[in-house]
Amino acid sequence: MDRIESDRLGNISIPEEALYGINSIRAKENFPGDITFHKEWFMAMGLVKQACYRVYRKFSLATHNKYGSQTPLPLISPAITDALETAAIEVSEGLYFSHFIVPALQGGAGTSINMNVNEIISNAALINSGKQAGDYSEIHPLEHANIYQSSNDVIPTSLTVASMLLLDKLEESINLLRKYIEQLETAYRNHLRPGYTQMQEAVPSSFGKLFSAYNDALSRDWWRISKCKERIKVVNLGGGATGTGMGIPRFFIIEVVPELRNLVSLPLTRSENLNDATSNLDTWVEMHAIMKSHAVNLEKMASDIRLMAADISKTGFVNIPERQMGSTIMPGKVNPVIPEFIISTAHKIYANDMLISNLCGQGCLDLNPYLPLTGHSILESLKMLVNANRSMAMNLVKDLKVNIKASYNSLIESPVISTALSPYIGYDKAAEIAVYMNENRTNIFEAAEHTGYINEESLREILNPGNLLKLGFSLDDIKKA
C-alpha cells in the first residue's frame, strides 16, 4: 500500500516502505539518469547531520537552563533529537543508501541531496520510534531533520569529510606502490640498461636509476597528497544559505564545526569568512590539480613499462605479469591490460580536472550551483587513483621481472655506449668505435679490440656498473684508466 505525500505542487504516491519522500521523487523525475551518487558522500552527510543534532541538543539544554520553561522559541523534544541522531548514525554507516534516489548529475546546488537525506533520516527516525514513514507531523524533514542547516553548508562540508577520508586511502595506496617500486630499485640497482631520450638510445643507465626516478616521483606525490587536507580543511558549516548565518543561533554556529571535528577526528576548521567559503570553490581546483599531477606520474610509469615490455623491438627489457587472456582469436596472446588501465584512468582524471575547473569558475555571486557535479568528479578521481595505485602495485609492479641479460647485451651492442669512453680516449676515437659498431653490428669489446684505442681490462673497468653509474668523473678516474 502506498502513502500520499503533498507539497504546494500537488500530491505524489510513494511506496509505503520507502524512506525517501516527495522532494526526492520530484528530483528523480527532474534529473533523469543513472550516474549513481557516491556512497561515501552519503555516509559523510550522516556524520555532518549527527554533529548538527548533537550541537542542537547542547543548545536546547543551554536554553532550558537559562530560561526554564519560558524559552523564547519552541524547541525540539529530546526524544525527537535522539531519534534523529540515531538515524543519522545509521546513514553514516551506509544504511538506507538504496533509498537515496537522486542521481549525481543534477541541478539545484545540492538541495535535492540534502532533502533526500533529510527524508531518509526523518522516516528512519519515525520507524525507529514506532511510527509510520511519512508521518511528518511527528518528525519533519525540514522542521526537524534540517534544523539550523542549509544545503549550502551541509553539502560542501560533507564533501570535505568524504574527501578527507578518501585522501587517507589514497596516501595508503601510493605508499603500497612505492613499497614495490623500492623493491625493484634495490633488486636491480646495478643492472645496466641503455638510456633513452626521444625514444632513441642514449647514454648508459641502469634499472636502479629508472626505478629510483619513479620512487622519487611517487614520494613527491605522497607529500603533495598528504597536504591536501590542509587545502580543504576550512568549511562553512553553520554559515547557512550564503555564509551570513541568518536564522541560525550563534551558539550553533560556534559549536558545530568543533563538534564535527571531534566526531570524525579530522582537521576541520570553521572559515573566518563564511561568505568566501560558501561562494568560492578554488580550493577544490587546487586539490584536484595535485591529484592530476599524481595521475601524470602514474601514466608516465605505466607507459614506460608498457613500452619496455612491448614486442615491437623484440628486446623485452621487462616481463610484465600475465593477468588475463588477451585475444578471442589469437591463442596465447597476452596484452598489457594493467598499464592500459592506468593510462585510461589518468586520462579520465585529466577530463575531470577540466570539468572541475570550468564548473568552479561558474560560481555566481554568493553560491556555486554546480557543487554536486564538482564534488562527484572529485570523489570519482580520488577513488580511481586509489584503485589505480593498488592495481599497479599488486597486478603489475609486484611481480615485474627485468630481463637482465637482454638489457645488458643491448647496451654493449649499442654505439651510444661509446660515450662512456670520451673522457678517456677523446671524442673522435670514441666516435670511430661507435661507427665501427654500427657498420659491423658488433659490440663495444670487439670494436675496441679492432681499433686498439683501449685495452679490454681498462674497458671492463670503465663499464663496471659502479664506475659507469657514478655521478660524473674525477681526474683520478682518468689517471687510473
C-alpha angles and dihedrals in degrees: 000000000000128000124223121231124187140201133166089280094058143267131317129191112229128187109262094234094050117113092197120083145201096299091054092048092052091049091049090052093046096047108043115189143092104241098131120227113242113264090213090062091047091052091047088054087060091054093049092048090048091054090049092052092048091053091045089055090053091047091050092049092048090050092051091047091053102039105020112203092341097077115167091230135026114267131211112250118255089241092059092044090051091049091049092050092049090052091046090053089052090051090050088055091054098257119146094020089134086065092058100096104164110110122230093245106070147124129241105072093266101310090124091052092051094046093048090053092043091053092047092050093045094049094042088050090049093050092045087053093053096257135117124271109253095032091127093164084078102038118009127200092225107024093046115011092044096041111158091349136115129199085235094065106028095048098054092039092053089047088056092051093048092047094049092052091050091047088062089055091047091054090050092050093050091051091049090056091045089054093060094040089054090051090055091046091054096043095050101029096127101028109116128228136165114269117229133213121179088356090297126111113269137171118330118275138160139244088243090062092046094051091042089058090053091047093052091048090052090047089056089047092052092049093049093046090048088059094052093089087061089053095054104027095104110091135181099219108147093027094103123203101343105003097272094107091228112173094013125108113247087229089061094046092052097043106038101075094047088049091052091045091055092044097053099027092229128134096254122157134182114248117249086217107043092179090059093046090051100046105034125065100177092120089065090052089053093047094049091048088058089051089049091055088055090051088053091056092047091051092049092052094045092047092050093049092047090050094048090050095046122120092219095092096031087223098109100192091176135026114216121207116269105240106169146347110294105201141026091209107030111067116224096011115145121188131203092253096158095055088046090051091050093048092047090050092050092053092049088054091050088054091049090050092057091046093050093048092050095046095046088053088055092069109130122212108298101005144027107227092193097069094113095063092036090054093043091054093047093052091044091054092047093053093043091053092049090052093045093052094046094047093046091049099045103028102036119013100036093065099026113136127203118217096224097179096048091047094050093046090050090052098051090045093052117095090218090074087075086076087079089063098054096091090051105041103013134254098280096052091044088051091053090054090050092050091049091050091050097046096044099035091231136133129260095258093058091043092051091050091050095050095038092215094128134013123242095247093055091043093053090049091052091047094047106121092236091058099033095053102042119109108272123313138277130220088251088061090057092046092052093050 
